[in-house]
């Protein structure tokens, strides 16, 4: 309820659209950096132990999917703020 009051107050001033755009951008940048760090760690682990490539790859895909899911959720929240 408090969030809706803040959103109604900010909608008249135009700050909600600016904040939604900035929030979506930060979410996308954060997801890109997070997936990059996951890939870096996976490549380092595969270089150290090439026989564990299957386990490392599957764990990397799961972790990247979790990061992407969180970023997608953040972008959807920003779009909801923008249009409602």
C-alpha positions as a LaTeX table, in Angstrom:
\begin{tabular}{lrrr}
\hline
Residue & $x$ (\AA) & $y$ (\AA) & $z$ (\AA) \\
\hline
Unk1 & 0.00 & 0.00 & 0.00 \\
Unk2 & 2.83 & 2.37 & 0.81 \\
Unk3 & 4.45 & 1.60 & $-2.55$ \\
Unk4 & 1.27 & 2.54 & $-4.42$ \\
Unk5 & 1.12 & 5.86 & $-2.56$ \\
Unk6 & 4.72 & 6.60 & $-3.53$ \\
Unk7 & 4.06 & 5.61 & $-7.14$ \\
Unk8 & 0.99 & 7.85 & $-7.35$ \\
Unk9 & 2.96 & 10.76 & $-5.93$ \\
Unk10 & 5.85 & 10.22 & $-8.32$ \\
Unk11 & 3.65 & 9.65 & $-11.40$ \\
Unk12 & 2.52 & 13.25 & $-11.46$ \\
Unk13 & 6.06 & 14.56 & $-11.35$ \\
Unk14 & 7.34 & 12.28 & $-14.11$ \\
Unk15 & 9.99 & 10.70 & $-11.93$ \\
Unk16 & 8.42 & 7.24 & $-12.16$ \\
Unk17 & 9.26 & 6.87 & $-15.85$ \\
Unk18 & 12.79 & 8.06 & $-15.34$ \\
Unk19 & 13.26 & 5.75 & $-12.37$ \\
Unk20 & 11.83 & 2.80 & $-14.27$ \\
Unk21 & 14.25 & 3.35 & $-17.13$ \\
Unk22 & 17.22 & 3.68 & $-14.81$ \\
Unk23 & 16.13 & 0.60 & $-12.84$ \\
Unk24 & 15.76 & $-1.52$ & $-15.99$ \\
Unk25 & 19.18 & $-0.40$ & $-17.17$ \\
Unk26 & 20.83 & $-1.22$ & $-13.85$ \\
Unk27 & 19.14 & $-4.63$ & $-13.82$ \\
Unk28 & 20.42 & $-5.42$ & $-17.32$ \\
Unk29 & 23.95 & $-4.26$ & $-16.51$ \\
Unk30 & 23.98 & $-6.26$ & $-13.28$ \\
Unk31 & 22.80 & $-9.40$ & $-15.04$ \\
Unk32 & 25.47 & $-9.01$ & $-17.72$ \\
Unk33 & 28.20 & $-8.60$ & $-15.13$ \\
Unk34 & 26.90 & $-11.55$ & $-13.10$ \\
Unk35 & 26.75 & $-13.91$ & $-16.07$ \\
Unk36 & 30.22 & $-12.76$ & $-17.11$ \\
Unk37 & 31.60 & $-13.63$ & $-13.68$ \\
Unk38 & 29.88 & $-17.02$ & $-13.84$ \\
Unk39 & 31.45 & $-17.71$ & $-17.24$ \\
Unk40 & 34.86 & $-16.59$ & $-16.01$ \\
Unk41 & 34.68 & $-18.91$ & $-13.02$ \\
Unk42 & 33.50 & $-21.82$ & $-15.15$ \\
Unk43 & 36.27 & $-21.40$ & $-17.69$ \\
Unk44 & 38.83 & $-21.20$ & $-14.90$ \\
Unk45 & 37.44 & $-24.36$ & $-13.29$ \\
Unk46 & 37.41 & $-26.23$ & $-16.61$ \\
Unk47 & 41.01 & $-25.17$ & $-17.28$ \\
Unk48 & 42.09 & $-26.54$ & $-13.90$ \\
Unk49 & 40.09 & $-29.79$ & $-14.15$ \\
Unk50 & 39.15 & $-30.66$ & $-17.73$ \\
Unk51 & 37.59 & $-33.97$ & $-16.67$ \\
Unk52 & 34.86 & $-32.15$ & $-14.70$ \\
Unk53 & 33.58 & $-30.22$ & $-17.70$ \\
Unk54 & 30.08 & $-31.75$ & $-17.56$ \\
Unk55 & 29.45 & $-30.90$ & $-13.93$ \\
Unk56 & 30.87 & $-27.40$ & $-14.26$ \\
Unk57 & 28.82 & $-26.69$ & $-17.39$ \\
Unk58 & 25.54 & $-27.83$ & $-15.83$ \\
Unk59 & 26.16 & $-25.79$ & $-12.67$ \\
Unk60 & 27.09 & $-22.78$ & $-14.79$ \\
Unk61 & 23.85 & $-23.01$ & $-16.76$ \\
Unk62 & 21.76 & $-23.24$ & $-13.59$ \\
Unk63 & 23.51 & $-20.26$ & $-12.02$ \\
Unk64 & 23.18 & $-18.18$ & $-15.20$ \\
Unk65 & 19.48 & $-19.01$ & $-15.39$ \\
Unk66 & 18.99 & $-17.84$ & $-11.80$ \\
Unk67 & 20.79 & $-14.56$ & $-12.50$ \\
Unk68 & 18.77 & $-14.03$ & $-15.67$ \\
Unk69 & 15.54 & $-14.80$ & $-13.84$ \\
Unk70 & 16.29 & $-12.21$ & $-11.19$ \\
Unk71 & 17.15 & $-9.62$ & $-13.85$ \\
Unk72 & 13.98 & $-10.42$ & $-15.79$ \\
Unk73 & 11.94 & $-9.98$ & $-12.62$ \\
Unk74 & 13.57 & $-6.59$ & $-11.99$ \\
Unk75 & 12.86 & $-5.44$ & $-15.54$ \\
Unk76 & 9.22 & $-6.56$ & $-15.29$ \\
Unk77 & 8.82 & $-4.60$ & $-12.06$ \\
Unk78 & 10.29 & $-1.54$ & $-13.77$ \\
Unk79 & 7.89 & $-1.94$ & $-16.68$ \\
Unk80 & 4.95 & $-2.28$ & $-14.29$ \\
Unk81 & 5.99 & 0.97 & $-12.64$ \\
Unk82 & 6.26 & 2.59 & $-16.04$ \\
Unk83 & 2.82 & 1.57 & $-17.31$ \\
Unk84 & 0.71 & 1.55 & $-14.14$ \\
\hline
\end{tabular}
